[in-house]
Amino acid sequence: MDFNVKKLASDAGVFFTRAVQFTEEKLGQAEKTELDAHLENLIARADCTKNWTEKIFRQTEILLQPNPIDSTGARIEEFFYEKLDKKIPMRTTNGELLGQYMLDAAKDFGPGTPYGSTLITVGEYQKKLGGAERDFLQTSAINFLTPLRNFLEGDWRTISKEKRLLENRRLDLDVSKARLKKAKLAEAKAAAAPDFQETRPRNYVLSASASAAEHELRVAQTEFDRQAEVTRLLLEGISSTHVNHLRCLHEFVEAQATYYAQCHKHMQELQKELRSANGDSIPNAFTGSPSTSAVLAGPSGLSSSSLPGASPPARPPVSSGHSGLEASTLKIEEVQPPATGTRKAKVLYDYDAADTSELSLLADELITVYTVPGMDPDWLIGERGNQKGKVPVTYLELLS
């Protein structure tokens, strides 16, 4: 018990002297030992690495798990499973859950009905999308998040501990320098104004004090140099950390590319199945062609050619192998607008008709457009008053 009390008092004394030294340095009343430039650069580089790694790690977590409540619950669940040494169960993704809801709804609505059968088809593909998402989340967590977490919770904690120890050794060194300086000043002052009655005892005490301060300084310098070397070796390992994180970043991008490719493939297959299953049961005068869907893709119906500064698009080719109404056989005067499916369109650029089957256009004018079965998807039928003719889709902005 006596030993513990003495140790506690000693630790308190060391802490107090360090605090005094730190405060005097901040106030400019004490000298501070500066680290060499190489070590300072290593420390700055390590701090920068830690800060950005932490931000990237947190934001990647948010990307993979956007709901903070779900993320917190998932972490708590993972913590308990790790403590129990059990495997973390597979979680159902939102896409899989949506797909299951659609399949369950189809049972109630009737699998044989158009709506029920479509729900089954879409639900199955939603589950496929959810499975692809789950694989992406697992791969990203293992190959990208885990190495970043290991650095923050492992290597960086060790580096931080050694940095704090280096700062303490530096404060101890500066305290020893200050004590030696005071001892030297007191010894010089005593030698300049001796007291002949007490010269020998006082000089002896001051000399012994200066010798003790010199020994303390040598020990502090040795401890500081040793700790600086240990810290330097750890900080130089940051380069290896960057190489490891670079490899993990490549793996994350590969997983992300695979995930989006799978999603694109599933969606293309779903669209193909829906088109073949529905046929003409869901008529829409403006679906079924890449060019018209490109015009309708934007939230305001803008095509890429309507962007400011864009040049007029090239004249679309007229296919000669199409069945149905073609450029050579299409009789514009016989074409009648459908009962539904006509829309207003704004002309983006001036257009000169190539023949009598086409309609010349002026920029910014409004015309009525529609399509007919078998027509080239790059063209629409346009009407302006009593005039009627084919117009290229890329020269138009479809309005609601």
Order of alpha helices (4+ residues) and beta strands (2+ residues): alpha-alpha-alpha-alpha-alpha-alpha-alpha-alpha-alpha-alpha-beta-beta-beta-beta-beta
